[in-house]
């Protein structure tokens, strides 16, 4: 991994301080997270990952937009969400390294932070309080997303009756 300058790290800390789940962390803990974050840039239409790919990173959008969805046979792409600045995705890969549950395609040119599974796991092993705070926030996000999915499924079920 390329070495960050102090200015780059401070810029990352400042950005993360405004982005849940990291906004709940103090500056010292944010600095630990910033050390393992990598800045990546992508052009529009780039496929970041596909459904079923091995998960290995969390992404946090600094600038631009990412479309998250899946190909539905006979229908085409079903976009679940278009994410923009401050949104994060891929957090499941930090927890279980399982296959991706959707496709992620760059909708508008993007600058993002990425955090690899290995770096994240090492950081959490070294700092249990940091681990607790971040994982708790991830749980909240996952709960919100699960409730939204439940609502969508209920609506689809009702619509199929007509």
Backbone as a printed PyTorch tensor [residue, N CA C, xyz], in Angstrom:
tensor([[[  0.8570,  -1.1800,   0.0000],
         [  0.0000,   0.0000,   0.0000],
         [  0.9000,   1.2380,   0.0000]],

        [[  0.5060,   2.2270,  -0.7720],
         [  1.2560,   3.4680,  -0.8780],
         [  1.1700,   4.2500,   0.4260]],

        [[  2.2920,   4.8360,   0.8330],
         [  2.3440,   5.6020,   2.0870],
         [  1.5780,   6.9200,   1.9310]],

        [[  0.7480,   7.2560,   2.8980],
         [ -0.0160,   8.5000,   2.8790],
         [  0.8090,   9.6220,   3.5060]],

        [[  0.5970,  10.8210,   2.9830],
         [  1.1900,  11.9810,   3.6360],
         [  0.2900,  12.3670,   4.8110]],

        [[  0.8360,  13.1860,   5.7270],
         [  0.0300,  13.6550,   6.8620],
         [ -1.1660,  14.4640,   6.3780]],

        [[ -0.9830,  15.2270,   5.2960],
         [ -2.0710,  16.0340,   4.7350],
         [ -3.1720,  15.1400,   4.1870]],

        [[ -2.7790,  14.0820,   3.4540],
         [ -3.7630,  13.1380,   2.9210],
         [ -4.5350,  12.4660,   4.0480]],

        [[ -3.8200,  12.0410,   5.0730],
         [ -4.4750,  11.3590,   6.1890],
         [ -5.4450,  12.3040,   6.8910]],

        [[ -5.0480,  13.5520,   7.0860],
         [ -5.9310,  14.5220,   7.7480],
         [ -7.1770,  14.7860,   6.8990]],

        [[ -7.0190,  14.8340,   5.5710],
         [ -8.1580,  15.0210,   4.6710],
         [ -9.1150,  13.8270,   4.7950]],

        [[ -8.5670,  12.6210,   4.8810],
         [ -9.3910,  11.4190,   5.0340],
         [-10.1080,  11.4340,   6.3890]],

        [[ -9.3960,  11.8070,   7.4470],
         [-10.0070,  11.8990,   8.7810],
         [-11.1640,  12.8880,   8.7520]],

        [[-10.9480,  14.0380,   8.1520],
         [-11.9910,  15.0650,   8.0740],
         [-13.2120,  14.5340,   7.3280]],

        [[-12.9800,  13.8560,   6.2090],
         [-14.0820,  13.2860,   5.4390],
         [-14.8290,  12.2290,   6.2630]],

        [[-14.0960,  11.2960,   6.8490],
         [-14.7170,  10.2140,   7.6150],
         [-15.5090,  10.7240,   8.8170]],

        [[-15.0940,  11.8550,   9.3690],
         [-15.7810,  12.4030,  10.5400],
         [-17.2200,  12.8030,  10.2310]],

        [[-17.5530,  12.8850,   8.9390],
         [-18.9020,  13.2750,   8.5230],
         [-19.7040,  12.1020,   7.9660]],

        [[-19.1050,  10.9080,   7.9820],
         [-19.7280,   9.7500,   7.3500],
         [-20.0290,   8.6520,   8.3700]],

        [[-21.3240,   8.3840,   8.6020],
         [-21.6240,   7.2160,   9.4340],
         [-21.1160,   5.9650,   8.7140]],

        [[-20.5820,   4.9900,   9.3530],
         [-20.5240,   4.7420,  10.7780],
         [-19.3310,   5.3970,  11.4540]],

        [[-18.4870,   6.0460,  10.6930],
         [-17.2440,   6.5820,  11.2390],
         [-17.4290,   7.8820,  12.0020]],

        [[-18.5210,   8.5950,  11.7470],
         [-18.7590,   9.8750,  12.4120],
         [-18.9040,   9.7280,  13.9250]],

        [[-19.1610,   8.5260,  14.4010],
         [-19.2910,   8.2890,  15.8450],
         [-17.9330,   8.1520,  16.5340]],

        [[-16.8590,   8.0960,  15.7500],
         [-15.5230,   7.8740,  16.3100],
         [-14.8270,   9.1830,  16.6450]],

        [[-13.9610,   9.1540,  17.6570],
         [-13.1610,  10.3350,  17.9620],
         [-12.0010,  10.4540,  16.9510]],

        [[-11.3000,  11.5790,  16.9620],
         [-10.2470,  11.8510,  15.9660],
         [ -9.1240,  10.8100,  15.9950]],

        [[ -8.7600,  10.3660,  17.1790],
         [ -7.6850,   9.3690,  17.2770],
         [ -8.0840,   8.0750,  16.5660]],

        [[ -9.3070,   7.6220,  16.8110],
         [ -9.7730,   6.3910,  16.1700],
         [ -9.9440,   6.5950,  14.6660]],

        [[-10.4190,   7.7720,  14.2760],
         [-10.5340,   8.0750,  12.8480],
         [ -9.1640,   8.0340,  12.1710]],

        [[ -8.1490,   8.4880,  12.8630],
         [ -6.7960,   8.4640,  12.3180],
         [ -6.3310,   7.0240,  12.0640]],

        [[ -6.6970,   6.1130,  12.9600],
         [ -6.3660,   4.6900,  12.7620],
         [ -7.0510,   4.1630,  11.5000]],

        [[ -8.3140,   4.5120,  11.3260],
         [ -9.0530,   4.0670,  10.1450],
         [ -8.4500,   4.7010,   8.8840]],

        [[ -8.1200,   5.9860,   8.9630],
         [ -7.5530,   6.6810,   7.7990],
         [ -6.2540,   6.0350,   7.3320]],

        [[ -5.4710,   5.5020,   8.2530],
         [ -4.2050,   4.8600,   7.8810],
         [ -4.3970,   3.6430,   6.9830]],

        [[ -5.5360,   2.9780,   7.1110],
         [ -5.7460,   1.7750,   6.3030],
         [ -6.6170,   2.0360,   5.0720]],

        [[ -7.0730,   3.2730,   4.8920],
         [ -7.9210,   3.6230,   3.7540],
         [ -7.0540,   4.0020,   2.5480]],

        [[ -7.5160,   3.6040,   1.3810],
         [ -6.8450,   3.9160,   0.1230],
         [ -7.7910,   4.7360,  -0.7350]],

        [[ -7.2960,   5.8000,  -1.3600],
         [ -8.1040,   6.6090,  -2.2670],
         [ -8.0300,   5.9690,  -3.6570]],

        [[ -9.2020,   5.7370,  -4.2530],
         [ -9.2920,   5.1540,  -5.5950],
         [-10.1870,   6.0290,  -6.4550]],

        [[ -9.8820,   6.1030,  -7.7420],
         [-10.7190,   6.8620,  -8.6740],
         [-11.1380,   5.9600,  -9.8310]],

        [[-12.3630,   6.1900, -10.3130],
         [-12.9160,   5.3950, -11.3970],
         [-13.7270,   6.2810, -12.3310]],

        [[-13.7570,   5.9170, -13.5990],
         [-14.5570,   6.6300, -14.5910],
         [-15.9520,   6.0030, -14.6820]],

        [[-16.9030,   6.7890, -15.1800],
         [-18.2790,   6.3170, -15.3440],
         [-18.3110,   5.0310, -16.1690]],

        [[-19.2400,   4.1600, -15.8280],
         [-19.5020,   2.8760, -16.4840],
         [-18.5430,   1.7570, -16.0820]],

        [[-17.5350,   2.0570, -15.2890],
         [-16.6190,   1.0040, -14.8250],
         [-17.3760,   0.0750, -13.8760]],

        [[-17.2460,  -1.2330, -14.1000],
         [-17.8820,  -2.2040, -13.2010],
         [-16.9080,  -2.5040, -12.0760]],

        [[-17.2430,  -2.0530, -10.8880],
         [-16.3840,  -2.2020,  -9.7220],
         [-16.3280,  -3.6620,  -9.2760]],

        [[-17.5000,  -4.2880,  -9.2030],
         [-17.5690,  -5.7200,  -8.9240],
         [-18.9210,  -6.2450,  -9.3750]],

        [[-19.0000,  -7.5640,  -9.4880],
         [-20.2120,  -8.2340,  -9.9510],
         [-20.7790,  -9.1330,  -8.8650]],

        [[-22.0700,  -9.3810,  -8.9670],
         [-22.7450, -10.3300,  -8.0930],
         [-21.9580, -11.6480,  -8.1160]],

        [[-21.6870, -12.1790,  -6.9330],
         [-20.9730, -13.4480,  -6.8310],
         [-19.4650, -13.3240,  -6.7210]],

        [[-18.8950, -12.1560,  -7.0610],
         [-17.4480, -11.9610,  -6.9010],
         [-17.0740, -12.1100,  -5.4330]],

        [[-15.8510, -12.5090,  -5.2010],
         [-15.3560, -12.5890,  -3.8280],
         [-15.2780, -11.1780,  -3.2420]],

        [[-15.8700, -10.9650,  -2.0900],
         [-15.8230,  -9.6590,  -1.4320],
         [-14.5040,  -9.4760,  -0.7070]],

        [[-13.9140,  -8.3030,  -0.8620],
         [-12.6310,  -8.0590,  -0.2010],
         [-12.4460,  -6.6360,   0.2910]],

        [[-13.4040,  -5.7380,  -0.0110],
         [-13.2440,  -4.3350,   0.3550],
         [-14.5810,  -3.6880,   0.6830]],

        [[-14.4910,  -2.6730,   1.5220],
         [-15.5660,  -1.7230,   1.7760],
         [-15.2240,  -0.4820,   0.9610]],

        [[-16.2280,   0.1610,   0.3950],
         [-16.0270,   1.4050,  -0.3520],
         [-16.8420,   2.5230,   0.2880]],

        [[-16.2680,   3.7160,   0.3100],
         [-16.9500,   4.9060,   0.8150],
         [-16.8140,   5.9760,  -0.2650]],

        [[-17.9220,   6.4800,  -0.7520],
         [-17.9010,   7.4410,  -1.8580],
         [-17.5680,   8.8310,  -1.3380]],

        [[-16.4990,   9.3990,  -1.8760],
         [-16.1030,  10.7660,  -1.5430],
         [-16.7250,  11.7490,  -2.5370]],

        [[-16.7810,  11.3370,  -3.8030],
         [-17.3190,  12.1950,  -4.8650],
         [-17.8030,  11.2800,  -5.9850]],

        [[-18.9600,  11.6030,  -6.5660],
         [-19.5010,  10.8030,  -7.6570],
         [-20.6550,   9.9330,  -7.2100]],

        [[-21.0350,   8.9820,  -8.0850],
         [-22.1690,   8.1110,  -7.7910],
         [-21.8870,   6.6870,  -8.2510]],

        [[-22.4530,   5.7440,  -7.4990],
         [-22.3260,   4.3200,  -7.8060],
         [-23.7280,   3.7140,  -7.8400]],

        [[-23.9730,   2.9080,  -8.8670],
         [-25.2450,   2.2130,  -9.0070],
         [-25.0640,   0.7770,  -8.5040]],

        [[-25.9230,   0.3820,  -7.5880],
         [-25.8740,  -0.9660,  -7.0250],
         [-27.1420,  -1.6910,  -7.4650]],

        [[-26.9810,  -2.8850,  -8.0270],
         [-28.1260,  -3.6420,  -8.4990],
         [-27.7310,  -5.0270,  -8.9520]],

        [[-28.6200,  -5.6410,  -9.7220],
         [-28.3660,  -6.9880, -10.2390],
         [-29.0310,  -7.1700, -11.5810]],

        [[-28.4410,  -8.0350, -12.3800],
         [-29.0620,  -8.4270, -13.6410],
         [-30.1760,  -9.4190, -13.3430]],

        [[-31.3540,  -9.1420, -13.8800],
         [-32.4930, -10.0420, -13.7240],
         [-32.7280, -10.6940, -15.0820]],

        [[-32.6110, -12.0210, -15.1610],
         [-32.7850, -12.6970, -16.4470],
         [-34.1090, -12.3210, -17.1110]],

        [[-34.0250, -11.9730, -18.3850],
         [-35.2080, -11.6220, -19.1550],
         [-35.6980, -10.2030, -18.9490]],

        [[-35.1270,  -9.4980, -17.9750],
         [-35.5710,  -8.1310, -17.6870],
         [-34.4400,  -7.1260, -17.8860]],

        [[-33.2560,  -7.4490, -17.4280],
         [-32.1200,  -6.5340, -17.4920],
         [-31.6830,  -6.1280, -16.1030]],

        [[-31.0240,  -4.9960, -16.0310],
         [-30.5050,  -4.5460, -14.7380],
         [-31.6210,  -4.0020, -13.8550]],

        [[-31.6280,  -4.4550, -12.6120],
         [-32.5340,  -3.9270, -11.5830],
         [-31.6630,  -3.1420, -10.6150]],

        [[-31.7770,  -1.8070, -10.6740],
         [-30.9780,  -0.9640,  -9.7790],
         [-31.6390,  -0.9230,  -8.4120]],

        [[-30.8870,  -1.2900,  -7.3850],
         [-31.3910,  -1.2350,  -6.0200],
         [-31.2540,   0.1760,  -5.4630]],

        [[-30.1380,   0.8240,  -5.8320],
         [-29.8760,   2.1680,  -5.3040],
         [-28.8080,   2.8490,  -6.1440]],

        [[-28.8680,   4.1610,  -6.1490],
         [-27.7760,   4.9670,  -6.6830],
         [-27.2150,   5.7190,  -5.4900]],

        [[-25.9920,   5.3810,  -5.1480],
         [-25.3430,   5.9220,  -3.9540],
         [-24.4670,   7.1090,  -4.3210]],

        [[-24.3970,   8.0840,  -3.4350],
         [-23.5800,   9.2720,  -3.6900],
         [-22.6950,   9.5730,  -2.4860]],

        [[-22.1030,  10.7460,  -2.4930],
         [-21.1180,  11.1410,  -1.4790],
         [-21.5620,  10.7920,  -0.0550]],

        [[-20.6550,  10.1400,   0.6510],
         [-20.9020,   9.7750,   2.0350],
         [-21.4810,   8.3860,   2.2060]],

        [[-21.9760,   7.7970,   1.1330],
         [-22.5380,   6.4500,   1.2260],
         [-21.4010,   5.4310,   1.2350]],

        [[-21.6510,   4.3210,   1.9040],
         [-20.6830,   3.2340,   1.8620],
         [-21.3900,   1.9530,   1.4820]],

        [[-20.6350,   1.0420,   0.9040],
         [-21.1810,  -0.2390,   0.4840],
         [-20.0560,  -1.2640,   0.4860]],

        [[-20.4460,  -2.5240,   0.4980],
         [-19.4620,  -3.6000,   0.5430],
         [-19.0570,  -3.9910,   1.9500]],

        [[-19.7850,  -3.4750,   2.9470],
         [-19.4110,  -3.7490,   4.3450],
         [-19.5370,  -5.2230,   4.7030]],

        [[-20.4090,  -5.9560,   4.0090],
         [-20.5240,  -7.3880,   4.3010],
         [-19.1970,  -8.1000,   4.0610]],

        [[-18.4310,  -7.6360,   3.0750],
         [-17.1490,  -8.2830,   2.7810],
         [-16.1410,  -8.0820,   3.9030]],

        [[-16.3110,  -7.0370,   4.7000],
         [-15.4170,  -6.8510,   5.8360],
         [-15.7590,  -7.8070,   6.9690]],

        [[-16.9830,  -8.2790,   6.9790],
         [-17.4250,  -9.1570,   8.0420],
         [-17.1830, -10.6240,   7.6910]],

        [[-17.5310, -11.0130,   6.4680],
         [-17.4590, -12.4500,   6.1670],
         [-16.6650, -12.8420,   4.9220]],

        [[-16.1930, -11.9230,   4.1350],
         [-15.4740, -12.2040,   2.8850],
         [-16.2770, -13.0980,   1.9380]],

        [[-17.5850, -13.1060,   2.0870],
         [-18.4290, -13.9170,   1.2190],
         [-18.5850, -13.2640,  -0.1470]],

        [[-19.3500, -13.9230,  -1.0200],
         [-19.5490, -13.3710,  -2.3630],
         [-20.3830, -12.0900,  -2.3300]],

        [[-20.1340, -11.2310,  -3.2870],
         [-20.8950,  -9.9760,  -3.4040],
         [-22.3570, -10.2910,  -3.6580]],

        [[-23.2360,  -9.5150,  -3.0430],
         [-24.6760,  -9.7460,  -3.1560],
         [-25.3140,  -8.9110,  -4.2600]],

        [[-24.5100,  -8.1170,  -4.9720],
         [-25.0200,  -7.2690,  -6.0500],
         [-23.8550,  -6.8350,  -6.9380]],

        [[-24.2000,  -6.1690,  -8.0310],
         [-23.2110,  -5.5310,  -8.9000],
         [-23.0300,  -4.0970,  -8.4210]],

        [[-21.8380,  -3.5420,  -8.6200],
         [-21.5930,  -2.1200,  -8.3560],
         [-20.9500,  -1.5290,  -9.6000]],

        [[-21.6270,  -0.5460, -10.1860],
         [-21.1670,   0.0890, -11.4170],
         [-21.0390,   1.5880, -11.1620]],

        [[-19.9380,   2.1540, -11.6060],
         [-19.7230,   3.5930, -11.4360],
         [-20.7390,   4.3230, -12.3220]],

        [[-21.6070,   5.0910, -11.7010],
         [-22.6740,   5.8160, -12.3940],
         [-22.1660,   7.1720, -12.8990]],

        [[-21.4000,   7.8550, -12.0700],
         [-20.6930,   9.0970, -12.4220],
         [-19.2710,   8.9310, -11.9160]],

        [[-18.3080,   9.5010, -12.6010],
         [-16.9080,   9.3770, -12.1740],
         [-16.8010,   9.5390, -10.6660]],

        [[-15.9920,   8.6850, -10.0600],
         [-15.9570,   8.5960,  -8.5950],
         [-14.5490,   8.6770,  -8.0320]],

        [[-14.4980,   9.2700,  -6.8560],
         [-13.3450,   9.1580,  -5.9650],
         [-13.8840,   8.4890,  -4.7220]],

        [[-13.2300,   7.3980,  -4.3290],
         [-13.7080,   6.6340,  -3.1840],
         [-12.5570,   6.2460,  -2.2830]],

        [[-12.9090,   5.9870,  -1.0420],
         [-11.9800,   5.3490,  -0.1250],
         [-12.3030,   3.8650,  -0.1450]],

        [[-11.2760,   3.0440,  -0.0590],
         [-11.5130,   1.6170,   0.1000],
         [-10.7380,   1.1420,   1.3200]],

        [[-11.2940,   0.1440,   1.9730],
         [-10.6500,  -0.4840,   3.1190],
         [-10.7170,  -1.9850,   2.8880]],

        [[ -9.5630,  -2.6280,   2.8520],
         [ -9.5280,  -4.0660,   2.5880],
         [ -9.9160,  -4.8660,   3.8300]],

        [[-10.4060,  -6.0630,   3.5810],
         [-10.7970,  -6.9560,   4.6690],
         [ -9.6240,  -7.2200,   5.6120]],

        [[ -8.4630,  -7.5390,   5.0590],
         [ -7.3000,  -7.8610,   5.8830],
         [ -6.8650,  -6.7130,   6.7690]],

        [[ -6.7890,  -5.4990,   6.1940],
         [ -6.3980,  -4.3250,   6.9820],
         [ -7.4250,  -4.0150,   8.0620]],

        [[ -8.6940,  -4.1420,   7.7060],
         [ -9.7780,  -3.8730,   8.6630],
         [ -9.7280,  -4.8650,   9.8250]],

        [[ -9.5730,  -6.1370,   9.4950],
         [ -9.5220,  -7.1700,  10.5330],
         [ -8.3430,  -6.9430,  11.4820]],

        [[ -7.1970,  -6.5960,  10.9160],
         [ -6.0090,  -6.3350,  11.7430],
         [ -6.2490,  -5.1430,  12.6710]],

        [[ -6.8490,  -4.0820,  12.1410],
         [ -7.1440,  -2.9010,  12.9480],
         [ -8.0790,  -3.2510,  14.1100]],

        [[ -9.1200,  -4.0230,  13.8250],
         [-10.0910,  -4.3700,  14.8590],
         [ -9.4920,  -5.2760,  15.9280]],

        [[ -8.5630,  -6.1410,  15.5290],
         [ -7.9060,  -7.0170,  16.5080],
         [ -7.0340,  -6.2120,  17.4680]],

        [[ -6.4850,  -5.1070,  16.9830],
         [ -5.6000,  -4.2830,  17.8020],
         [ -6.3500,  -3.3340,  18.7250]],

        [[ -7.6190,  -3.0450,  18.4010],
         [ -8.3540,  -2.0500,  19.1590],
         [ -9.8100,  -2.5040,  19.3320]],

        [[-10.1040,  -3.1740,  20.4430],
         [-11.4310,  -3.7410,  20.6550],
         [-12.5350,  -2.6940,  20.7810]],

        [[-12.2410,  -1.5570,  21.3790],
         [-13.2640,  -0.5110,  21.5040],
         [-13.6180,   0.0520,  20.1340]],

        [[-12.6240,   0.2520,  19.2940],
         [-12.8580,   0.7100,  17.9260],
         [-13.6950,  -0.3350,  17.1850]],

        [[-13.3570,  -1.5950,  17.3520],
         [-14.1030,  -2.6840,  16.7110],
         [-15.5670,  -2.6350,  17.1240]],

        [[-15.8080,  -2.5060,  18.3950],
         [-17.1780,  -2.4520,  18.9070],
         [-17.9520,  -1.2960,  18.2740]],

        [[-17.3550,  -0.1110,  18.2750],
         [-18.0470,   1.0770,  17.7660],
         [-18.3730,   0.9510,  16.2750]],

        [[-17.4130,   0.5050,  15.4800],
         [-17.6510,   0.3930,  14.0350],
         [-18.6430,  -0.7220,  13.7320]],

        [[-18.4440,  -1.8800,  14.3320],
         [-19.3280,  -3.0020,  14.0330],
         [-20.7630,  -2.7230,  14.4840]],

        [[-20.9290,  -2.0100,  15.5780],
         [-22.2640,  -1.6400,  16.0210],
         [-22.9490,  -0.7490,  14.9790]],

        [[-22.2100,   0.1950,  14.4270],
         [-22.7720,   1.0740,  13.3900],
         [-23.0940,   0.2860,  12.1190]],

        [[-22.2400,  -0.6690,  11.7540],
         [-22.5380,  -1.5280,  10.6130],
         [-23.8310,  -2.3020,  10.8490]],

        [[-24.0160,  -2.8050,  12.0580],
         [-25.2440,  -3.5340,  12.3940],
         [-26.4670,  -2.6450,  12.1990]],

        [[-26.3770,  -1.4040,  12.6130],
         [-27.5030,  -0.4710,  12.4310],
         [-27.8150,  -0.2880,  10.9460]],

        [[-26.7710,  -0.1040,  10.1460],
         [-26.9730,   0.0650,   8.7030],
         [-27.5960,  -1.1830,   8.0960]],

        [[-27.0840,  -2.3440,   8.4590],
         [-27.6310,  -3.5870,   7.9290],
         [-29.0880,  -3.7680,   8.3290]],

        [[-29.4450,  -3.3840,   9.5490],
         [-30.8280,  -3.4800,   9.9960],
         [-31.7320,  -2.5780,   9.1560]],

        [[-31.2880,  -1.3650,   8.8970],
         [-32.0690,  -0.4280,   8.0730],
         [-32.2600,  -1.0070,   6.6740]],

        [[-31.1760,  -1.5200,   6.0940],
         [-31.2670,  -2.0760,   4.7340],
         [-32.1610,  -3.3080,   4.6980]],

        [[-32.1170,  -4.1260,   5.7270],
         [-32.9650,  -5.3080,   5.7790],
         [-34.4360,  -4.9060,   5.8830]],

        [[-34.7320,  -3.9030,   6.6890],
         [-36.1220,  -3.4320,   6.8050],
         [-36.6200,  -2.8830,   5.4640]],

        [[-35.7650,  -2.1360,   4.7530],
         [-36.1450,  -1.6100,   3.4430],
         [-36.4180,  -2.7500,   2.4610]],

        [[-35.5900,  -3.7740,   2.5070],
         [-35.7810,  -4.9310,   1.6400],
         [-37.0780,  -5.6420,   1.9810]],

        [[-37.3610,  -5.8040,   3.2610],
         [-38.6210,  -6.4250,   3.6880],
         [-39.8180,  -5.6430,   3.1570]],

        [[-39.7500,  -4.3130,   3.2380],
         [-40.8410,  -3.4740,   2.7370],
         [-41.0200,  -3.6450,   1.2270]],

        [[-39.9110,  -3.6930,   0.4980],
         [-39.9870,  -3.8760,  -0.9580],
         [-40.5810,  -5.2330,  -1.3040]],

        [[-40.1610,  -6.2690,  -0.5870],
         [-40.7070,  -7.6050,  -0.8380],
         [-42.1990,  -7.6660,  -0.5460]],

        [[-42.6210,  -7.0190,   0.5170],
         [-44.0510,  -6.9890,   0.8670],
         [-44.8340,  -6.2950,  -0.2320]],

        [[-44.3040,  -5.2060,  -0.7550],
         [-44.9900,  -4.4770,  -1.8240],
         [-45.0640,  -5.3250,  -3.0930]],

        [[-43.9740,  -6.0220,  -3.4130],
         [-43.9770,  -6.8940,  -4.5900],
         [-44.9710,  -8.0160,  -4.4380]],

        [[-45.0510,  -8.5660,  -3.2420],
         [-46.0040,  -9.6510,  -2.9750],
         [-47.4270,  -9.1540,  -3.1370]],

        [[-47.7120,  -7.9590,  -2.6290],
         [-49.0530,  -7.3940,  -2.7720],
         [-49.3600,  -7.1020,  -4.2400]],

        [[-48.3890,  -6.5690,  -4.9720],
         [-48.5930,  -6.2240,  -6.3670],
         [-48.8220,  -7.4790,  -7.2210]],

        [[-48.2080,  -8.5930,  -6.8470],
         [-48.3720,  -9.8230,  -7.6290],
         [-49.7670, -10.4120,  -7.4830]],

        [[-50.5270,  -9.9810,  -6.5020],
         [-51.8860, -10.4850,  -6.2970],
         [-52.8920,  -9.8160,  -7.2300]],

        [[-52.4620,  -8.7270,  -7.8790],
         [-53.3830,  -7.9900,  -8.7590],
         [-53.1360,  -8.3120, -10.1920]]])
